[in-house]
Amino acid sequence: MRVTAGEAGAVVSARDLSVHYLSRNASSYHLALDGLTFDVAAGEVLGVVGESGSGKSTLARAVAGLTGLGQLDDGIPEIRGGSLRVLGTDIRGISRRQRDRLTGRVGYLAQNGAVTLNPRLTVGENVAEPIFERDRRFRQKEATAIVASLVDSVHLPLSVLPKQPHELSSGQRQRVALARALVLEPSLLVADEPTRGVDATVKSGVLGVLRELQLQRGFSALVVSSDLAVVSAMTERVAVLSGGVLIGIGPLESLLEHPTHPYLEALAAVREGYRDERDGD
Ligand SMILES: Nc1ncnc2c1ncn2[C@@H]1O[C@H](COP(=O)(O)OP(=O)(O)OP(=O)(O)O)[C@@H](O)[C@H]1O
């Protein structure tokens, strides 16, 4: 049975969640997310939109379990209030061991995921790396088969496997980063700006592959972007952030039909714009 948002068993469950960063001089905090409450059900894709600095990447990192481990580290988001449960793990107060276990079940495609590929490794080694980081004795032959099948799933030819990342186009590199994020067969994918740095002409190809894999494999996903078109290519259910606050969540149509916030009004205007373009007005 499909679990609906709000029911027990949600894959991600945030209640009054606040997240802050310690300032560089360690004398003050910066509140990046303030009082967020939402759920992501099993198999569901939640889009997150918001202007620059609204807290989207902070939310992506928190849901991927990449928060501080109790000690306050410069540049690492820390849960200050409320709760966040991801795949049954309480992210507040998470231990290193729990985090290692969780990151094996949550695929994280970082902003500029393509740039985070290791330039010294081949494409094949980059995709396989998370497998060997978890189990150094994993059988090479089996890993090669997993990597080849995934590279094929993201519509890349197997001839890219021995290449270095810099020999690929931006769209191909992003698909390699996506294959790497999915190699451990995560139950949840967190994709932060999945098409950032990708040529406009191949953006829809990358999104198409992401949507196709999500439908085939049925993982839940949090897809973050400042571009409404990216998010709406993936899902109808969208959370909108402004200044670290959740100003709306639900089907995009309803949120934009009667906008209750100036940023929602701006989004509605953007969407009208690309509808007119599509209809040739
Ligand atoms: N490492 C950090 N240390 C301190 N403050 C940070 C850090 N990263 C982000 N912030 C602050 O937290 C707030 C939210 O930033 P975040 O990167 O989550 O926003 P965003 O919506 O992803 O922006 P963008 O679309 O530009 O990537 C901003 O005010 C930002 O300045």
The ligand as a Gaussian input file, in Angstrom:
#p B3LYP/6-31G(d) Opt

LIG

0 1
 N       28.247000      27.080000       5.430000
 C       27.482000      28.083000       5.838000
 N       27.809000      28.827000       6.924000
 C       27.024000      29.836000       7.339000
 N       25.861000      30.192000       6.726000
 C       25.504000      29.487000       5.650000
 C       26.282000      28.399000       5.136000
 N       25.658000      27.885000       4.048000
 C       24.548000      28.625000       3.874000
 N       24.448000      29.572000       4.825000
 C       23.377000      30.561000       4.968000
 O       22.147000      29.858000       5.146000
 C       21.106000      30.459000       4.361000
 C       20.534000      29.413000       3.421000
 O       21.545000      29.031000       2.474000
 P       21.329000      27.852000       1.434000
 O       22.628000      27.617000       0.738000
 O       20.683000      26.723000       2.112000
 O       20.285000      28.545000       0.424000
 P       19.841000      28.122000      -1.031000
 O       18.386000      28.394000      -1.103000
 O       20.307000      26.749000      -1.331000
 O       20.636000      29.144000      -1.953000
 P       21.208000      28.926000      -3.455000
 O       20.015000      28.730000      -4.338000
 O       21.900000      30.236000      -3.719000
 O       22.135000      27.771000      -3.416000
 C       21.736000      31.651000       3.636000
 O       21.447000      32.809000       4.372000
 C       23.203000      31.347000       3.664000
 O       23.957000      32.546000       3.698000

